[in-house]
Amino acid sequence: MAVKIDKKIKGYSVITPDDKAREAAASATVAATANAAPADNIVHMHERIERPDVLIGSTYKIKSPLVEHAFYVTINDIVLNQDTAHELRRPFEIFINSKSMEHFQWIVALTRIMSAVFRKGGDVTFIVDEMKAVFDPKGGYFKAGGVYMPSLVAELGYIVEEHMKSIGLLHDPEMSAHQRALIAEKRKQFEEHAKKNAEEAVVAETAEVVEAGEEASADNGSFPSAATMCHKCSTKALVVMDGCQTCLNCGYSKCN
């Protein structure tokens, strides 16, 4: 069949059987990718996802000495890719309720901003560090167990962090067996030291110690009354042992 050429020929190439084979292989690869795409379609959190009629949520209570009434924090989650191998649970919105009306304006603003960040998607864990870094100019307070809270907003950040850990969005670095053994050894040494020097006034004030070998995370106010706050874990569990400050909660020591 004759073909009429209307344009000037600028170049040419000869198609070989190998070229045809490569084109066929490329077409097969594209077709296979297109067929496999729907099966691997994973839905991630983004702002265009509509809110379902029902969400799964958890409510947390905050009782701070800075306010007269308690705060109740509710965080609702959305389940993505439900009933699949890629099922994800992500925070979708947050509500804070309290009788303390003097904080009403900033609470409403904070909950709306946080909910917008949650719905935006991506890595939303940064909000935890930002909230925990807020310090009250009038000073913070200690929670039960001796954990220092620099502000009410910081405690909200700790609650959001705990919720993210419960749904698998954040993970605690696991303490190695060596670290657990070191903490148990330090606590045992401190207990023995306190018993030997019970007649001294300073040691008498620090004689209340927990049994050796218990997990540090299970302690709630069981550290010596004379212990000071550890800047690493924010717990009042820092005691002086052999002239060196040692934390009975996380094992931190200035001499190590």
C-alpha positions as a Markdown table, in Angstrom:
| # | Residue | x | y | z |
|---|---|---|---|---|
| 1 | Met | 0.0 | 0.0 | 0.0 |
| 2 | Ala | 1.4 | 3.4 | -1.0 |
| 3 | Val | 1.8 | 6.0 | 1.7 |
| 4 | Lys | 2.0 | 9.7 | 0.8 |
| 5 | Ile | 4.6 | 11.7 | 2.8 |
| 6 | Asp | 3.6 | 15.4 | 3.2 |
| 7 | Lys | 6.3 | 16.4 | 5.6 |
| 8 | Lys | 10.1 | 16.5 | 5.3 |
| 9 | Ile | 11.8 | 13.4 | 6.6 |
| 10 | Lys | 14.1 | 14.4 | 9.4 |
| 11 | Gly | 15.2 | 10.9 | 10.4 |
| 12 | Tyr | 14.3 | 7.2 | 10.3 |
| 13 | Ser | 15.0 | 3.9 | 12.1 |
| 14 | Val | 14.4 | 0.3 | 11.3 |
| 15 | Ile | 12.2 | -1.7 | 13.6 |
| 16 | Thr | 13.7 | -5.1 | 14.4 |
| 17 | Pro | 12.0 | -8.2 | 15.9 |
| 18 | Asp | 13.8 | -7.4 | 19.2 |
| 19 | Asp | 12.2 | -3.9 | 19.3 |
| 20 | Lys | 8.8 | -5.5 | 18.8 |
| 21 | Ala | 9.5 | -8.0 | 21.7 |
| 22 | Arg | 10.5 | -5.2 | 24.0 |
| 23 | Glu | 7.3 | -3.2 | 23.2 |
| 24 | Ala | 5.2 | -6.2 | 23.9 |
| 25 | Ala | 6.9 | -6.8 | 27.2 |
| 26 | Ala | 6.4 | -3.2 | 28.3 |
| 27 | Ser | 2.7 | -3.3 | 27.3 |
| 28 | Ala | 2.3 | -6.5 | 29.4 |
| 29 | Thr | 3.9 | -4.8 | 32.4 |
| 30 | Val | 1.7 | -1.7 | 32.2 |
| 31 | Ala | -1.4 | -3.9 | 31.9 |
| 32 | Ala | -0.4 | -6.0 | 34.9 |
| 33 | Thr | 0.2 | -2.9 | 37.0 |
| 34 | Ala | -3.2 | -1.5 | 36.0 |
| 35 | Asn | -4.9 | -4.8 | 37.0 |
| 36 | Ala | -3.1 | -5.0 | 40.3 |
| 37 | Ala | -3.7 | -1.4 | 41.4 |
| 38 | Pro | -7.3 | -1.8 | 42.6 |
| 39 | Ala | -6.3 | -4.7 | 44.8 |
| 40 | Asp | -3.5 | -2.7 | 46.5 |
| 41 | Asn | -5.6 | 0.5 | 46.9 |
| 42 | Ile | -5.0 | 1.6 | 50.5 |
| 43 | Val | -7.0 | 4.6 | 51.8 |
| 44 | His | -4.9 | 7.0 | 53.9 |
| 45 | Met | -6.2 | 9.8 | 56.0 |
| 46 | His | -6.9 | 13.1 | 54.1 |
| 47 | Glu | -9.2 | 16.0 | 54.5 |
| 48 | Arg | -11.7 | 14.9 | 51.8 |
| 49 | Ile | -12.8 | 11.8 | 53.8 |
| 50 | Glu | -16.3 | 12.4 | 55.0 |
| 51 | Arg | -17.2 | 11.9 | 58.6 |
| 52 | Pro | -19.1 | 8.6 | 59.2 |
| 53 | Asp | -22.3 | 8.6 | 61.2 |
| 54 | Val | -20.7 | 6.6 | 64.0 |
| 55 | Leu | -17.1 | 6.9 | 65.3 |
| 56 | Ile | -15.2 | 5.0 | 67.9 |
| 57 | Gly | -14.0 | 7.1 | 70.8 |
| 58 | Ser | -12.3 | 7.2 | 74.2 |
| 59 | Thr | -12.8 | 9.7 | 77.0 |
| 60 | Tyr | -10.1 | 10.8 | 79.5 |
| 61 | Lys | -10.4 | 12.8 | 82.7 |
| 62 | Ile | -8.0 | 15.5 | 83.8 |
| 63 | Lys | -8.1 | 16.8 | 87.4 |
| 64 | Ser | -5.6 | 19.6 | 87.7 |
| 65 | Pro | -5.0 | 21.8 | 90.7 |
| 66 | Leu | -4.9 | 24.8 | 88.3 |
| 67 | Val | -8.6 | 24.5 | 87.7 |
| 68 | Glu | -11.6 | 24.0 | 90.0 |
| 69 | His | -13.5 | 21.5 | 87.9 |
| 70 | Ala | -12.2 | 18.4 | 86.0 |
| 71 | Phe | -11.7 | 18.3 | 82.2 |
| 72 | Tyr | -13.1 | 15.5 | 80.1 |
| 73 | Val | -11.3 | 14.9 | 76.8 |
| 74 | Thr | -13.0 | 12.7 | 74.2 |
| 75 | Ile | -11.0 | 11.6 | 71.1 |
| 76 | Asn | -13.0 | 10.0 | 68.3 |
| 77 | Asp | -11.2 | 7.7 | 65.7 |
| 78 | Ile | -12.1 | 6.7 | 62.2 |
| 79 | Val | -11.3 | 3.2 | 60.9 |
| 80 | Leu | -9.8 | 3.1 | 57.4 |
| 81 | Asn | -9.7 | 0.1 | 55.1 |
| 82 | Gln | -12.0 | -1.8 | 57.5 |
| 83 | Asp | -12.0 | -5.6 | 57.4 |
| 84 | Thr | -8.8 | -5.7 | 55.3 |
| 85 | Ala | -5.2 | -6.4 | 56.0 |
| 86 | His | -4.5 | -2.7 | 55.8 |
| 87 | Glu | -7.0 | -1.6 | 58.5 |
| 88 | Leu | -6.0 | 1.6 | 60.2 |
| 89 | Arg | -7.4 | 3.5 | 63.2 |
| 90 | Arg | -6.7 | 7.2 | 63.1 |
| 91 | Pro | -7.8 | 10.1 | 65.3 |
| 92 | Phe | -10.5 | 12.2 | 63.6 |
| 93 | Glu | -11.8 | 14.7 | 66.1 |
| 94 | Ile | -11.4 | 15.8 | 69.7 |
| 95 | Phe | -13.8 | 17.4 | 72.2 |
| 96 | Ile | -13.0 | 18.9 | 75.7 |
| 97 | Asn | -15.8 | 19.5 | 78.2 |
| 98 | Ser | -15.7 | 21.1 | 81.6 |
| 99 | Lys | -17.7 | 23.3 | 84.0 |
| 100 | Ser | -14.8 | 25.8 | 84.1 |
| 101 | Met | -16.1 | 28.4 | 81.7 |
| 102 | Glu | -13.1 | 30.7 | 82.2 |
| 103 | His | -11.2 | 28.5 | 79.7 |
| 104 | Phe | -14.0 | 28.1 | 77.2 |
| 105 | Gln | -12.6 | 30.3 | 74.4 |
| 106 | Trp | -9.1 | 28.7 | 74.1 |
| 107 | Ile | -10.6 | 25.2 | 74.6 |
| 108 | Val | -13.0 | 25.7 | 71.7 |
| 109 | Ala | -10.1 | 27.1 | 69.5 |
| 110 | Leu | -7.8 | 24.3 | 70.5 |
| 111 | Thr | -10.2 | 21.5 | 69.8 |
| 112 | Arg | -11.1 | 22.9 | 66.4 |
| 113 | Ile | -7.5 | 23.3 | 65.4 |
| 114 | Met | -6.5 | 19.8 | 66.6 |
| 115 | Ser | -9.5 | 18.2 | 64.8 |
| 116 | Ala | -8.5 | 20.0 | 61.6 |
| 117 | Val | -4.9 | 18.7 | 61.9 |
| 118 | Phe | -6.2 | 15.2 | 62.5 |
| 119 | Arg | -8.4 | 15.3 | 59.4 |
| 120 | Lys | -5.6 | 16.8 | 57.3 |
| 121 | Gly | -3.8 | 13.4 | 57.4 |
| 122 | Gly | -0.1 | 12.7 | 57.2 |
| 123 | Asp | 2.1 | 12.6 | 60.2 |
| 124 | Val | 0.0 | 14.2 | 63.0 |
| 125 | Thr | 2.2 | 13.0 | 65.8 |
| 126 | Phe | 4.1 | 16.3 | 65.9 |
| 127 | Ile | 1.2 | 17.9 | 67.7 |
| 128 | Val | 2.1 | 15.9 | 70.8 |
| 129 | Asp | 5.6 | 17.4 | 71.1 |
| 130 | Glu | 4.2 | 20.9 | 70.4 |
| 131 | Met | 1.6 | 20.6 | 73.2 |
| 132 | Lys | 4.0 | 19.0 | 75.7 |
| 133 | Ala | 6.4 | 21.9 | 75.2 |
| 134 | Val | 3.8 | 24.5 | 76.5 |
| 135 | Phe | 4.8 | 25.9 | 79.9 |
| 136 | Asp | 2.6 | 27.8 | 82.3 |
| 137 | Pro | 4.3 | 31.1 | 83.4 |
| 138 | Lys | 2.7 | 30.6 | 86.8 |
| 139 | Gly | 4.3 | 27.2 | 87.2 |
| 140 | Gly | 3.2 | 23.6 | 86.6 |
| 141 | Tyr | 2.1 | 20.9 | 88.9 |
| 142 | Phe | 2.7 | 17.3 | 89.8 |
| 143 | Lys | 0.2 | 14.5 | 88.9 |
| 144 | Ala | -0.3 | 11.4 | 91.0 |
| 145 | Gly | 2.8 | 9.3 | 90.9 |
| 146 | Gly | 5.1 | 12.3 | 90.9 |
| 147 | Val | 5.0 | 13.1 | 87.1 |
| 148 | Tyr | 5.5 | 16.8 | 86.5 |
| 149 | Met | 3.2 | 18.7 | 84.2 |
| 150 | Pro | 4.4 | 22.1 | 83.0 |
| 151 | Ser | 0.9 | 23.2 | 82.0 |
| 152 | Leu | -2.7 | 22.1 | 81.5 |
| 153 | Val | -2.1 | 22.1 | 77.7 |
| 154 | Ala | 1.0 | 19.9 | 78.2 |
| 155 | Glu | -1.2 | 17.4 | 80.1 |
| 156 | Leu | -3.6 | 17.4 | 77.1 |
| 157 | Gly | -0.6 | 16.6 | 75.0 |
| 158 | Tyr | 0.2 | 13.6 | 77.2 |
| 159 | Ile | -3.4 | 12.4 | 76.9 |
| 160 | Val | -3.2 | 12.7 | 73.1 |
| 161 | Glu | 0.1 | 10.8 | 73.2 |
| 162 | Glu | -1.4 | 8.0 | 75.3 |
| 163 | His | -4.4 | 7.7 | 72.9 |
| 164 | Met | -2.1 | 7.5 | 69.8 |
| 165 | Lys | -0.2 | 4.8 | 71.5 |
| 166 | Ser | -3.4 | 2.8 | 72.3 |
| 167 | Ile | -4.4 | 2.9 | 68.6 |
| 168 | Gly | -0.9 | 2.0 | 67.3 |
| 169 | Leu | 0.0 | 5.4 | 65.9 |
| 170 | Leu | 2.8 | 5.9 | 68.3 |
| 171 | His | 5.1 | 3.2 | 70.0 |
| 172 | Asp | 7.1 | 3.4 | 73.2 |
| 173 | Pro | 10.7 | 2.5 | 72.8 |
| 174 | Glu | 11.0 | -0.9 | 74.5 |
| 175 | Met | 13.4 | -1.1 | 77.4 |
| 176 | Ser | 16.0 | -3.8 | 76.9 |
| 177 | Ala | 16.5 | -6.6 | 79.4 |
| 178 | His | 19.9 | -5.0 | 80.4 |
| 179 | Gln | 18.2 | -1.7 | 81.2 |
| 180 | Arg | 15.5 | -3.4 | 83.3 |
| 181 | Ala | 18.1 | -5.3 | 85.2 |
| 182 | Leu | 20.1 | -2.1 | 85.8 |
| 183 | Ile | 17.1 | -0.3 | 87.2 |
| 184 | Ala | 16.3 | -3.3 | 89.5 |
| 185 | Glu | 19.9 | -3.4 | 90.7 |
| 186 | Lys | 19.9 | 0.4 | 91.4 |
| 187 | Arg | 16.6 | 0.2 | 93.3 |
| 188 | Lys | 17.9 | -2.8 | 95.3 |
| 189 | Gln | 21.1 | -0.9 | 96.2 |
| 190 | Phe | 19.2 | 2.1 | 97.3 |
| 191 | Glu | 16.9 | 0.0 | 99.5 |
| 192 | Glu | 19.9 | -1.7 | 101.1 |
| 193 | His | 21.6 | 1.7 | 101.6 |
| 194 | Ala | 18.5 | 3.1 | 103.2 |
| 195 | Lys | 18.2 | 0.2 | 105.6 |
| 196 | Lys | 21.9 | 0.5 | 106.7 |
| 197 | Asn | 21.6 | 4.2 | 107.4 |
| 198 | Ala | 18.1 | 4.3 | 108.9 |
| 199 | Glu | 19.4 | 6.1 | 112.0 |
| 200 | Glu | 20.4 | 9.2 | 110.0 |
| 201 | Ala | 17.7 | 11.8 | 109.5 |
| 202 | Val | 18.3 | 12.2 | 105.7 |
| 203 | Val | 18.2 | 8.5 | 105.0 |
| 204 | Ala | 15.2 | 8.1 | 107.2 |
| 205 | Glu | 13.2 | 10.4 | 105.0 |
| 206 | Thr | 14.1 | 8.4 | 102.0 |
| 207 | Ala | 13.6 | 4.9 | 103.5 |
| 208 | Glu | 10.3 | 4.3 | 101.7 |
| 209 | Val | 11.3 | 2.4 | 98.6 |
| 210 | Val | 9.5 | -0.2 | 96.4 |
| 211 | Glu | 10.4 | -3.9 | 96.2 |
| 212 | Ala | 13.2 | -4.7 | 93.9 |
| 213 | Gly | 12.4 | -6.2 | 90.5 |
| 214 | Glu | 9.0 | -4.5 | 89.9 |
| 215 | Glu | 8.4 | -2.8 | 86.7 |
| 216 | Ala | 9.0 | 1.0 | 86.9 |
| 217 | Ser | 5.9 | 1.7 | 84.9 |
| 218 | Ala | 3.7 | 0.1 | 87.5 |
| 219 | Asp | 4.7 | 2.5 | 90.3 |
| 220 | Asn | 2.3 | 5.2 | 91.4 |
| 221 | Gly | 3.6 | 7.3 | 94.2 |
| 222 | Ser | 5.8 | 4.5 | 95.6 |
| 223 | Phe | 9.1 | 6.4 | 95.3 |
| 224 | Pro | 10.9 | 7.9 | 98.3 |
| 225 | Ser | 9.3 | 11.1 | 99.6 |
| 226 | Ala | 12.6 | 12.9 | 99.4 |
| 227 | Ala | 13.1 | 12.0 | 95.7 |
| 228 | Thr | 13.5 | 14.9 | 93.3 |
| 229 | Met | 12.2 | 15.2 | 89.7 |
| 230 | Cys | 14.1 | 13.4 | 87.0 |
| 231 | His | 14.5 | 15.7 | 83.9 |
| 232 | Lys | 14.6 | 12.7 | 81.6 |
| 233 | Cys | 11.3 | 11.0 | 82.6 |
| 234 | Ser | 9.6 | 13.9 | 84.5 |
| 235 | Thr | 9.1 | 11.6 | 87.6 |
| 236 | Lys | 9.9 | 12.3 | 91.2 |
| 237 | Ala | 12.2 | 9.4 | 91.5 |
| 238 | Leu | 15.7 | 10.9 | 91.5 |
| 239 | Val | 17.7 | 10.0 | 94.6 |
| 240 | Val | 21.4 | 10.3 | 95.7 |
| 241 | Met | 23.2 | 7.0 | 95.7 |
| 242 | Asp | 27.0 | 6.8 | 96.5 |
| 243 | Gly | 27.2 | 10.6 | 95.8 |
| 244 | Cys | 25.5 | 10.2 | 92.4 |
| 245 | Gln | 22.0 | 11.2 | 91.4 |
| 246 | Thr | 20.1 | 8.1 | 90.1 |
| 247 | Cys | 16.6 | 7.8 | 88.9 |
| 248 | Leu | 14.6 | 4.8 | 90.3 |
| 249 | Asn | 12.1 | 5.0 | 87.4 |
| 250 | Cys | 14.1 | 5.2 | 84.2 |
| 251 | Gly | 17.6 | 4.3 | 85.4 |
| 252 | Tyr | 19.1 | 7.7 | 84.4 |
| 253 | Ser | 22.3 | 8.5 | 86.3 |
| 254 | Lys | 24.7 | 11.5 | 86.0 |
| 255 | Cys | 27.6 | 9.3 | 86.7 |
| 256 | Asn | 27.0 | 7.0 | 83.7 |
